[in-house]
Amino acid sequence: MSTEPDVPHSVTLMVRDACLCLQTQRAARALARRFDEAFRPLGLTNGQFSLLMSLNRPEPPTLGSVASLLAMDRTTLTAALKPLARRKLLKIRIDPDDRRSRRLILTPAGRSLLAQALPIWREQHAALEKELADVSVQQLRAGLAALV
């Protein structure tokens, strides 16, 4: 006989319906699947698209600034960069101004792939916003941004 108190099933249902963390995780997984499928013909995942897009700047960003933008730790970002570097979509170089820092450079092949992926993103994003017609997309963005 257990001395641990039971959590009633009604509480499980309440958490399922009220938990912002769970709802956000579920939505993120659904969105990730959707964009992964759309980018599959290009051999990209949604995360790789976001990562390549984050490198599309006038000056090559530092590893730290990209990690911050993507809300990733540096170790996870470094692991995510490796397959893209192997595909020669980006280069990782020592920052000439701070030899401890790394700069991430989008290669011509990376720029080309990003240009091919952008219309796919636009199409998927427009369809998504249309599906969310009854939701204030601006408020949703603001709420999500506030959490980060």
C-alpha positions in Angstrom: 0.0 0.0 0.0 1.4 3.3 -1.1 1.7 6.2 1.3 2.1 8.6 -1.6 -0.9 10.8 -2.2 -2.7 10.2 -5.5 -3.2 13.0 -7.9 -6.7 12.9 -9.1 -7.3 12.5 -12.8 -9.3 15.7 -12.8 -6.0 17.5 -11.9 -4.3 15.8 -14.9 -7.0 17.1 -17.2 -6.8 20.6 -15.6 -3.0 20.7 -16.2 -3.4 19.4 -19.7 -5.9 22.2 -20.5 -4.3 25.0 -18.6 -0.5 24.5 -18.8 1.1 27.1 -21.0 4.3 25.1 -21.2 2.6 22.0 -22.5 0.5 24.0 -25.0 3.6 25.8 -26.2 5.5 22.6 -26.6 2.7 20.9 -28.5 2.3 24.0 -30.8 6.1 24.1 -31.4 6.2 20.4 -32.3 3.3 20.8 -34.7 4.9 23.9 -36.3 8.3 22.1 -36.5 6.7 19.1 -38.3 4.9 21.4 -40.7 8.0 23.4 -41.7 10.2 20.3 -41.7 7.9 18.7 -44.3 7.9 21.9 -46.4 11.7 22.2 -46.4 12.3 18.5 -46.9 12.8 18.8 -50.7 15.7 21.1 -50.0 17.3 18.8 -47.4 16.6 21.4 -44.6 14.8 21.3 -41.3 13.0 24.2 -39.9 15.8 24.6 -37.3 18.4 24.7 -40.0 16.4 27.3 -42.0 16.2 29.5 -38.9 19.9 29.0 -38.2 20.9 30.0 -41.8 18.5 32.9 -41.7 20.1 34.1 -38.5 23.5 34.3 -40.3 22.1 36.5 -43.1 23.5 39.8 -41.8 25.7 42.5 -43.3 28.5 41.4 -41.0 29.1 37.8 -40.0 27.7 37.3 -36.5 29.5 35.8 -33.6 28.5 32.3 -32.3 27.4 33.9 -29.1 25.0 36.4 -30.8 23.4 33.6 -32.8 23.0 31.4 -29.8 21.3 34.3 -28.0 19.0 35.1 -30.9 18.0 31.4 -31.3 17.7 30.9 -27.5 20.2 28.0 -27.7 23.2 27.3 -25.6 26.5 27.5 -27.4 27.1 23.7 -27.2 23.8 22.9 -28.9 24.4 25.6 -31.5 27.9 24.2 -32.2 26.4 20.8 -32.8 23.7 22.2 -35.1 26.3 24.1 -37.1 28.3 20.9 -38.0 26.0 19.4 -40.6 25.6 22.8 -42.3 29.3 23.3 -42.3 29.8 19.8 -43.8 27.4 20.8 -46.6 29.5 24.0 -47.1 26.6 26.2 -46.3 28.5 28.2 -43.7 32.1 28.7 -42.5 33.2 29.1 -38.9 36.1 31.5 -38.6 38.1 33.0 -35.7 37.1 36.6 -35.1 40.2 38.7 -36.0 39.3 41.2 -33.3 38.8 38.6 -30.5 40.6 35.3 -31.1 38.5 33.6 -28.5 35.4 34.3 -30.5 34.0 32.7 -33.6 32.3 34.3 -36.6 29.7 32.4 -38.6 29.8 33.1 -42.3 27.1 32.2 -44.7 28.7 30.8 -47.9 27.4 31.4 -51.4 25.9 27.9 -51.3 24.2 28.8 -48.1 22.9 32.0 -49.5 21.6 30.2 -52.5 19.8 27.5 -50.4 18.3 30.2 -48.2 17.0 32.0 -51.3 15.4 28.7 -52.4 13.9 28.2 -49.0 12.4 31.6 -48.6 9.5 31.2 -50.9 8.6 27.9 -49.1 8.7 29.7 -45.8 6.6 32.6 -47.1 4.0 30.2 -48.5 3.8 28.2 -45.3 3.7 31.3 -43.1 0.9 32.9 -45.1 -1.1 29.7 -44.9 -0.5 29.5 -41.2 -1.6 33.1 -40.6 -4.7 32.4 -42.7 -5.5 29.4 -40.4 -5.1 31.7 -37.4 -7.5 34.2 -38.8 -9.5 34.3 -35.6 -6.3 34.8 -33.5 -4.4 38.1 -33.2 -1.1 37.0 -34.7 0.5 40.2 -33.5 -0.6 39.5 -29.9 0.6 35.9 -30.2 4.0 37.1 -31.4 4.2 39.6 -28.5 3.2 37.0 -26.0 5.8 34.5 -27.2 8.4 37.2 -27.3 7.7 38.2 -23.7 8.4 34.6 -22.7 11.9 34.7 -24.3 
